[in-house]
Amino acid sequence: MTAPADAAPAADALARARAFAEPLLANALLDTAENMLAHADAVAAILRSIGGSEAMQAASYLVYASEHLNKPHEVISKAFGANFADLAQETSKLVRLQRMARIAQNAASRAGQAAPMAQTAAAQTESVRKMLLAFSRDLRVVMLRLASRLQTLRHFAASKLPVPPGLAAESLQVFAPLANRLGVWEIKWEIEDLAFRFLEPQTYREVAGWLDQKRSVREAAVAQARQQLADELLAQGITAQVQGRPKHIYSIVKKMRGKSLGFAQVYDIRALRVIVPSVPDCYAALSWVHSRFNPISEEFDDYIARPKANGYQSLHTVVRDADGQAIEVQIRTSAMHQHSEHGVAAHWVYKEAGAKGYAGVSASGAYEAKIAVLRQLLAWERELAGAAAQGPSAADAALLDDRIYVLTPDAAIVELAPGATPVDFAYSVHTTLGHRCRGARVDGALVPLNTPLKNGQTVDITTAKEGGPSRDWLNLELGFLVSHRARAKVRAYFNALALDQTVAKGREAVEKLLQREGKTALKLDDLAAQLGFHAADDLFEVVGKDEFSLRNIEILLRPPEPAPNADDVVHLKKPRAAPSGKGGVLVVGVDSLMTQLAKCCKPAPPDLISGFVTRGKGVSVHRADCSNLRNMVQRSGDRVIEVQWGHSRTAQATGQVYPVDVAIEAVDRQGLLRDISEVFSKEKMNVIAVQTQSVKGVAWMTFTVEVADSGRLGKVLGTLGGLAGVRAARRR
């Protein structure tokens, strides 16, 4: 990243920027009621105190001035260069986003409602944190926001005005941790203390009272101890850099709560850090500190011999001075200190992350990669003095482009993939909103639904009262959807629609069958259960897909079959030498009359039978309990004729057999058909036809076997009923 050639020199830019902004900001107020020019002056001063370049300080005026310009990017580019214009635009956009999100949260809190989109406070805070990182390609955006937030907290502290709860919470949970990651300690501890003071004023006052000293007094005491220790170590021949590390109030409360400690147990209210050249010097310094002060043995930790999992190394000890006051002393080498203070994983993970950490914030690998880029940008910024400077590598910069953050109309933050469209946005908010999406406004302007969204835009979806998505949305070439999750929701909609149509088709077929058979009173769920389905819709689905024959339902209900015709009868071939009445079926009182066995009930000796005179086909012989015969008797009772079986000896002598149907319902399993066939084989019954169908683990089977005497079927049916998995075996 390089500064543009037409950018103003940094030294001149600061004065010019203030002069440019003064007439615009002098009488303007922020939403916090602070004067804009005074705020910009204070932000520039904070940046100057932490080593920010004059170019960055100048940007603090241009950011707020841009809000009062019709074409801010164009105007600032002409006056100061595109570099300043881009910075002002990005920072202004981020300010607006965070302000809108905070206002929405505060409004919901006052109304006693949930956050927009039913987001939890933690989820919304995490979104703000991610959004801040998404804007962090130019580190100056982040530094300006940190300095601005600190000044806003200072303004509320000085003016005694009530602080919006969302602002204080966001400061503590987002801005202070970010300052800590960047190593901007002065901003970190002041933001934490001020935000905590506003959020929990009573606790703040209690801890301040326990300290029994003003901050300046504590810092003076630490400074005195630091100088004394440095002088005495030098006298012992140990070259050491000794730093004071006074605890601020929020840090004390955080440790007390996180480790369940009383105030008297917090030993590191006053702390010193000793940095020496080598590891032997660490232990030499420790030995001297323990000989000079009274150590508290249970408070000693050797993280050099046993480094923490994140690689952190240091010696930690707590000693008491001559007045009995506890002082924590950390001793480490320069390399250990560099790793602790600036290592990507070390300081942040140790102080603020992990399930066992006491800050309540988890750090992910993606965040740490981004923070590495931020640190590189920090070094770049401090070297920047208006000349060209090298920014992050393309690979690192890509890490900052992996997500975009846009707002709903009520200022809830929505995280999306790069290139996401309004349709992706709608599905991310709610599935129903996605299905009914018909149009979109981005920052108030109508846009096509396949328009790629950008960071910071506000998206408002126009919906239909009913209806669903378009199939065009699944066409990748049209670019309506980027998110795999959104595409899955669209596919699921159309799959469900097809399923509904299939179920409706199956329901119609089943209901027509029941109506035709006079069984409309039968409960559909009961019918489905008898057929092995959990619910009626499961039955309708397979019927609608033609995967389940309605014949199975007919079998279950045992409905009457059509009246016999030429194709429905089995003609018995009588031996030519056998006289009428000596075998087969005899028609009482009539000689040599043709007879045929009805296919609907397949009678066999010694079944009770009855005859029915057909038109031109002789006598059709039915079992006496045949439902089809009953229907024919009701219509034409005068055509019934008495019949009987011939002598059994003659039938056996001629080897005459009769086909009968055996219906079996069983739990489908491997080897079922084989086991059933073995039963028929052992009983010497010839199987001439088999029909099987398996649905949802239930097998429906019909065996047609030849028997000379149907009386033998009783034993066979009993044997079949005893097979594993067989639920029922009966003659049809």
FENVENFEN-V438163 format. One record per residue. RES is the residue in three letters. PHI is phi in radians with two decimals (NA if undefined). OMEGA is omega in whole degrees, 0 to 359 (none if undefined). Layout:
res: <RES:RES>
phi: <PHI:PHI>
omega: <OMEGA:OMEGA>
//
This chain:
res: <MET:THR:ALA:PRO:ALA:ASP:ALA:ALA:PRO:ALA:ALA:ASP:ALA:LEU:ALA:ARG:ALA:ARG:ALA:PHE:ALA:GLU:PRO:LEU:LEU:ALA:ASN:ALA:LEU:LEU:ASP:THR:ALA:GLU:ASN:MET:LEU:ALA:HIS:ALA:ASP:ALA:VAL:ALA:ALA:ILE:LEU:ARG:SER:ILE:GLY:GLY:SER:GLU:ALA:MET:GLN:ALA:ALA:SER:TYR:LEU:VAL:TYR:ALA:SER:GLU:HIS:LEU:ASN:LYS:PRO:HIS:GLU:VAL:ILE:SER:LYS:ALA:PHE:GLY:ALA:ASN:PHE:ALA:ASP:LEU:ALA:GLN:GLU:THR:SER:LYS:LEU:VAL:ARG:LEU:GLN:ARG:MET:ALA:ARG:ILE:ALA:GLN:ASN:ALA:ALA:SER:ARG:ALA:GLY:GLN:ALA:ALA:PRO:MET:ALA:GLN:THR:ALA:ALA:ALA:GLN:THR:GLU:SER:VAL:ARG:LYS:MET:LEU:LEU:ALA:PHE:SER:ARG:ASP:LEU:ARG:VAL:VAL:MET:LEU:ARG:LEU:ALA:SER:ARG:LEU:GLN:THR:LEU:ARG:HIS:PHE:ALA:ALA:SER:LYS:LEU:PRO:VAL:PRO:PRO:GLY:LEU:ALA:ALA:GLU:SER:LEU:GLN:VAL:PHE:ALA:PRO:LEU:ALA:ASN:ARG:LEU:GLY:VAL:TRP:GLU:ILE:LYS:TRP:GLU:ILE:GLU:ASP:LEU:ALA:PHE:ARG:PHE:LEU:GLU:PRO:GLN:THR:TYR:ARG:GLU:VAL:ALA:GLY:TRP:LEU:ASP:GLN:LYS:ARG:SER:VAL:ARG:GLU:ALA:ALA:VAL:ALA:GLN:ALA:ARG:GLN:GLN:LEU:ALA:ASP:GLU:LEU:LEU:ALA:GLN:GLY:ILE:THR:ALA:GLN:VAL:GLN:GLY:ARG:PRO:LYS:HIS:ILE:TYR:SER:ILE:VAL:LYS:LYS:MET:ARG:GLY:LYS:SER:LEU:GLY:PHE:ALA:GLN:VAL:TYR:ASP:ILE:ARG:ALA:LEU:ARG:VAL:ILE:VAL:PRO:SER:VAL:PRO:ASP:CYS:TYR:ALA:ALA:LEU:SER:TRP:VAL:HIS:SER:ARG:PHE:ASN:PRO:ILE:SER:GLU:GLU:PHE:ASP:ASP:TYR:ILE:ALA:ARG:PRO:LYS:ALA:ASN:GLY:TYR:GLN:SER:LEU:HIS:THR:VAL:VAL:ARG:ASP:ALA:ASP:GLY:GLN:ALA:ILE:GLU:VAL:GLN:ILE:ARG:THR:SER:ALA:MET:HIS:GLN:HIS:SER:GLU:HIS:GLY:VAL:ALA:ALA:HIS:TRP:VAL:TYR:LYS:GLU:ALA:GLY:ALA:LYS:GLY:TYR:ALA:GLY:VAL:SER:ALA:SER:GLY:ALA:TYR:GLU:ALA:LYS:ILE:ALA:VAL:LEU:ARG:GLN:LEU:LEU:ALA:TRP:GLU:ARG:GLU:LEU:ALA:GLY:ALA:ALA:ALA:GLN:GLY:PRO:SER:ALA:ALA:ASP:ALA:ALA:LEU:LEU:ASP:ASP:ARG:ILE:TYR:VAL:LEU:THR:PRO:ASP:ALA:ALA:ILE:VAL:GLU:LEU:ALA:PRO:GLY:ALA:THR:PRO:VAL:ASP:PHE:ALA:TYR:SER:VAL:HIS:THR:THR:LEU:GLY:HIS:ARG:CYS:ARG:GLY:ALA:ARG:VAL:ASP:GLY:ALA:LEU:VAL:PRO:LEU:ASN:THR:PRO:LEU:LYS:ASN:GLY:GLN:THR:VAL:ASP:ILE:THR:THR:ALA:LYS:GLU:GLY:GLY:PRO:SER:ARG:ASP:TRP:LEU:ASN:LEU:GLU:LEU:GLY:PHE:LEU:VAL:SER:HIS:ARG:ALA:ARG:ALA:LYS:VAL:ARG:ALA:TYR:PHE:ASN:ALA:LEU:ALA:LEU:ASP:GLN:THR:VAL:ALA:LYS:GLY:ARG:GLU:ALA:VAL:GLU:LYS:LEU:LEU:GLN:ARG:GLU:GLY:LYS:THR:ALA:LEU:LYS:LEU:ASP:ASP:LEU:ALA:ALA:GLN:LEU:GLY:PHE:HIS:ALA:ALA:ASP:ASP:LEU:PHE:GLU:VAL:VAL:GLY:LYS:ASP:GLU:PHE:SER:LEU:ARG:ASN:ILE:GLU:ILE:LEU:LEU:ARG:PRO:PRO:GLU:PRO:ALA:PRO:ASN:ALA:ASP:ASP:VAL:VAL:HIS:LEU:LYS:LYS:PRO:ARG:ALA:ALA:PRO:SER:GLY:LYS:GLY:GLY:VAL:LEU:VAL:VAL:GLY:VAL:ASP:SER:LEU:MET:THR:GLN:LEU:ALA:LYS:CYS:CYS:LYS:PRO:ALA:PRO:PRO:ASP:LEU:ILE:SER:GLY:PHE:VAL:THR:ARG:GLY:LYS:GLY:VAL:SER:VAL:HIS:ARG:ALA:ASP:CYS:SER:ASN:LEU:ARG:ASN:MET:VAL:GLN:ARG:SER:GLY:ASP:ARG:VAL:ILE:GLU:VAL:GLN:TRP:GLY:HIS:SER:ARG:THR:ALA:GLN:ALA:THR:GLY:GLN:VAL:TYR:PRO:VAL:ASP:VAL:ALA:ILE:GLU:ALA:VAL:ASP:ARG:GLN:GLY:LEU:LEU:ARG:ASP:ILE:SER:GLU:VAL:PHE:SER:LYS:GLU:LYS:MET:ASN:VAL:ILE:ALA:VAL:GLN:THR:GLN:SER:VAL:LYS:GLY:VAL:ALA:TRP:MET:THR:PHE:THR:VAL:GLU:VAL:ALA:ASP:SER:GLY:ARG:LEU:GLY:LYS:VAL:LEU:GLY:THR:LEU:GLY:GLY:LEU:ALA:GLY:VAL:ARG:ALA:ALA:ARG:ARG:ARG>
phi: <NA:-2.20:-1.33:-1.19:-1.13:-1.59:-1.18:-1.25:-0.99:-1.03:-1.08:-1.40:-1.11:-1.07:-1.15:-1.15:-1.13:-1.17:-1.10:-1.16:-1.49:-0.97:-1.11:-1.43:-1.84:-0.99:-1.95:-1.71:-2.10:-1.37:-1.19:-1.55:1.34:-1.58:-1.10:-1.11:-1.15:-1.08:-1.11:-1.10:-1.04:-1.16:-1.10:-1.08:-1.15:-1.12:-1.10:-1.12:-1.21:-1.79:1.59:-1.19:-1.20:-1.14:-1.10:-1.18:-1.09:-1.09:-1.10:-1.08:-1.39:-1.22:-1.04:-1.37:-1.15:-1.11:-1.21:-1.90:-1.96:-1.23:-2.20:-1.03:-1.13:-1.16:-1.15:-1.19:-1.06:-1.17:-1.49:-2.25:1.87:-1.12:-1.04:-1.19:-1.12:-1.09:-1.09:-1.10:-1.16:-1.13:-1.16:-1.08:-1.12:-1.15:-1.03:-1.12:-1.04:-1.20:-1.13:-1.13:-1.10:-1.18:-1.09:-1.12:-1.13:-1.13:-1.11:-1.13:-1.14:-1.15:-1.48:1.24:-1.82:-1.30:-1.11:-0.89:1.09:1.02:-1.32:-1.31:-1.05:-1.13:-1.16:-1.17:-1.08:-1.13:-1.13:-1.10:-1.08:-1.13:-1.10:-1.07:-1.18:-1.12:-1.66:-1.67:-1.02:-1.77:-1.02:-1.07:-1.05:-1.17:-1.13:-1.11:-1.19:-1.10:-1.15:-1.13:-1.15:-1.05:-1.14:-1.09:-1.15:-1.09:-1.06:-1.17:-1.13:-1.37:-1.48:1.12:-1.30:-1.13:-1.66:-1.00:-0.97:-1.12:-1.18:-1.15:-1.13:-1.11:-1.11:-1.28:-1.66:-2.09:-1.28:-1.11:-1.05:-1.16:-1.05:-1.13:-1.06:-1.42:1.38:-1.60:-1.13:-1.04:-1.24:-0.98:-1.23:-1.29:-1.07:-1.07:-1.13:-1.18:-1.10:-1.13:-1.06:-1.36:-1.35:-2.32:-1.07:-1.15:-1.10:-1.03:-1.15:-1.11:-1.16:-1.05:-1.17:-1.10:-1.08:1.03:-2.58:-1.33:-0.98:-1.09:-1.19:-1.09:-1.11:-1.14:-1.13:-1.16:-1.10:-1.13:-1.12:-1.08:-1.15:-1.10:-1.15:-1.09:-1.13:-1.27:-1.16:-1.12:-1.13:-1.51:1.49:-1.87:-1.36:-2.44:-1.81:-1.91:-2.05:-1.43:-2.45:-1.19:-1.42:-1.73:-1.07:-1.10:-1.08:-1.14:-1.10:-1.07:-1.20:-1.05:-1.29:-1.17:-1.96:0.93:-1.88:-1.46:-1.04:-1.16:-1.56:-1.50:-1.46:-1.78:-1.09:-1.97:-2.56:-2.21:-2.14:-1.93:-2.01:-2.15:-1.22:-2.42:-1.11:-0.99:-1.12:-1.04:-1.27:-1.16:-1.14:-1.10:-1.05:-1.22:-1.06:-1.19:-1.37:-1.50:-2.09:-1.59:-1.34:-1.75:-1.04:-1.28:-1.82:-1.77:-2.34:-1.83:-1.55:-1.45:-1.22:-2.22:-1.08:-1.22:-1.04:-1.52:1.61:-1.13:-2.32:3.12:-1.76:-2.04:-2.54:-2.14:-2.24:-1.99:-1.46:-1.09:-1.53:1.46:-1.42:-1.32:-2.33:-1.51:-2.17:-1.91:-2.19:-2.70:-1.46:-1.10:-1.14:-1.10:-1.15:-1.08:-1.13:-1.15:-1.48:-2.22:-1.09:-1.03:-1.60:-1.09:-1.18:-1.13:-1.14:-1.14:-1.53:-2.31:-2.03:1.61:-1.09:-1.70:-1.19:-1.91:-1.77:1.35:-2.21:-1.66:-1.92:-1.72:-1.08:-1.11:-1.07:-1.11:-1.10:-1.20:-1.15:-1.06:-1.13:-1.07:-1.15:-1.12:-1.16:-1.10:-1.10:-1.09:-1.11:-1.23:-1.56:-1.35:-2.39:1.70:-1.72:-1.15:-2.52:-1.47:-1.61:-1.22:-1.18:-1.07:-1.13:-1.19:-1.09:-1.08:-1.09:-1.48:-1.91:-1.41:-2.53:-2.19:-2.29:-2.19:-2.04:-1.39:-1.03:-1.69:1.27:-1.38:-1.52:-2.09:-1.66:-2.35:-1.36:-0.99:1.46:-1.06:-1.89:-0.99:-1.20:-1.01:-1.02:-1.05:-1.21:-1.19:-1.27:-2.84:-1.05:-1.12:-1.07:-1.15:-1.03:-1.71:-1.13:-2.22:-2.90:-2.64:-2.03:-2.00:0.91:1.52:-1.87:-1.16:-2.39:-1.09:-1.21:-1.77:-1.34:-1.15:-1.54:-2.19:-0.90:1.52:-1.36:-1.79:-2.03:-2.12:-1.66:-1.67:-2.13:-1.64:-1.18:-2.64:1.97:-2.41:-1.25:-1.63:-1.15:-1.08:-1.10:-1.50:-1.44:-1.08:-1.17:-1.43:1.25:-1.37:-2.28:-1.88:-1.29:-1.11:-1.15:-1.16:-1.08:-1.10:-1.18:-1.17:-1.06:-1.08:-1.08:-1.22:-1.10:-1.15:-1.11:-1.12:-1.13:-1.05:-1.16:-1.14:-1.09:-1.09:-1.10:-1.14:-1.06:-1.07:-1.15:-1.16:-1.15:-1.12:-1.11:-1.11:-1.15:-1.14:-1.65:1.23:-2.05:-1.17:-1.36:-1.22:-1.24:-1.14:-1.14:-1.15:-1.06:-1.08:-1.11:-1.14:-1.59:1.63:-1.86:-1.31:-2.58:-1.09:-1.09:-1.13:-1.15:-1.09:-1.08:-1.25:-1.18:-1.12:-1.52:1.07:-1.72:-2.47:-1.36:-1.13:-1.05:-1.13:-1.22:-1.07:-1.08:-1.11:-1.46:0.90:-1.30:-1.18:-1.74:-1.00:-1.04:-1.14:-2.35:-1.04:-1.52:-1.71:-2.07:-1.92:-1.36:-1.59:-1.49:-1.54:-1.00:-1.11:-1.41:-1.46:-1.24:-1.03:1.57:-1.56:-2.89:1.22:-2.03:-1.87:-1.70:-1.10:1.48:-2.30:-1.86:1.02:-1.64:-1.13:-2.20:-2.56:-1.52:-1.22:-1.33:-1.13:-2.13:0.80:-1.21:-2.65:-1.00:-1.77:-1.02:-1.20:-2.24:-2.58:-1.87:-2.39:-1.33:-1.57:-1.55:1.45:-2.11:1.37:-1.79:-1.61:-1.73:-2.14:-1.17:-1.08:-1.67:-1.24:-1.18:-1.16:-1.09:-1.06:-1.11:-1.21:-1.12:-1.12:-1.47:-2.46:-1.18:-1.32:-1.70:-1.40:-2.36:-1.38:-2.37:-2.66:-1.31:-1.28:-1.10:-1.14:-1.09:-1.09:-1.12:-1.17:-1.14:-1.50:1.25:-1.28:-2.24:-2.27:-1.39:-2.33:-1.81:-2.07:-1.73:-2.26:-2.00:-2.65:-1.29:-1.14:-2.71:-1.22:1.54:-1.11:-1.06:-1.10:-1.12:-1.17:-1.09:-1.12:-1.09:-1.10:-1.15:-1.10:-1.51:1.01:-1.85:-1.42:-1.56:-1.86:-2.81:-2.42:-2.17:-2.33:-2.65:-2.13:-2.32:0.90:1.49:-1.95:-1.74:-1.99:-2.29:-2.21:-1.86:-1.79:-2.14:-1.76:-2.33:-1.57:-2.50:-1.19:-1.10:-1.26:-1.14:-0.98:-1.13:-1.12:-1.09:-1.14:-1.13:-1.09:-1.11:-1.54:-1.23:-1.07:1.57:-1.34:-1.56:-2.72:-2.46:-2.58:-1.46:-1.44>
omega: <184:176:181:183:183:180:180:175:186:184:181:186:183:180:180:180:180:178:178:186:189:180:180:189:189:183:182:180:171:178:176:181:177:177:185:182:178:178:180:177:182:179:178:179:179:179:178:183:181:175:178:182:178:176:178:179:179:181:181:177:184:179:183:177:184:180:183:181:179:178:188:184:181:183:182:178:181:185:189:182:183:181:179:180:178:181:180:181:181:181:179:179:180:177:182:180:183:178:180:179:181:179:180:179:180:179:178:180:180:181:181:182:176:177:179:180:180:178:173:179:180:181:180:178:179:178:178:179:180:180:179:178:180:180:192:176:174:185:181:176:181:182:177:179:178:181:179:180:178:180:178:178:177:180:180:178:182:185:182:178:178:183:175:182:181:181:180:181:179:179:183:189:183:188:180:176:179:177:179:179:183:180:179:191:183:179:182:188:180:175:181:183:181:180:179:178:180:183:182:184:182:179:179:181:180:181:177:178:179:180:174:177:172:181:182:179:180:180:178:180:179:180:179:179:180:182:180:182:180:181:184:176:178:178:178:179:180:178:186:171:184:181:173:181:182:178:173:193:183:179:179:181:180:179:179:181:184:182:178:181:168:183:182:181:178:187:187:173:171:185:178:177:182:181:185:185:190:178:176:178:178:184:176:178:179:180:181:179:180:179:182:182:180:184:171:192:184:180:180:177:178:179:172:178:181:181:175:184:181:178:181:179:178:170:179:175:177:181:176:179:183:180:180:180:180:176:175:179:175:183:183:175:179:180:178:181:179:179:182:186:188:177:185:184:195:190:183:181:182:188:192:189:174:182:182:179:183:176:177:181:179:179:180:178:179:178:184:177:179:179:176:177:180:180:177:178:178:178:178:183:183:177:185:176:180:181:180:179:182:179:182:179:180:180:179:181:179:179:181:182:186:177:169:184:179:185:167:178:178:169:171:183:179:181:183:175:177:180:180:184:175:178:174:179:182:180:178:179:180:182:180:178:178:181:186:180:179:180:182:170:177:186:175:183:177:179:173:184:178:178:176:180:179:178:170:181:175:186:179:185:173:186:170:181:179:181:184:183:176:177:177:182:180:179:184:182:181:172:179:185:175:185:175:181:179:178:179:179:178:178:180:179:182:175:179:178:178:179:179:180:179:179:179:178:179:179:181:181:181:182:177:179:180:179:180:182:178:183:184:180:182:178:185:179:177:178:180:181:179:180:176:180:180:182:182:181:177:177:181:182:183:176:180:178:183:177:181:184:175:178:179:177:177:179:181:183:182:181:176:179:182:179:184:173:185:182:185:183:175:180:179:177:181:177:182:183:184:179:180:179:180:180:180:184:177:174:186:176:181:181:174:177:183:177:179:180:181:180:186:183:176:179:177:179:1:179:171:186:177:182:177:184:179:180:176:183:179:183:175:184:180:168:184:182:183:181:178:177:180:179:180:178:180:181:185:183:182:182:178:181:182:177:177:180:174:181:184:180:180:181:181:181:181:180:182:179:184:178:174:180:176:180:183:172:185:172:184:179:178:178:182:181:180:182:180:180:179:178:179:181:180:180:178:175:182:178:183:178:178:172:180:174:181:180:177:174:179:181:174:188:175:179:172:183:179:179:173:183:182:179:180:183:182:180:181:180:178:179:179:180:180:179:181:175:182:180:181:176:184:175:179:none>
//
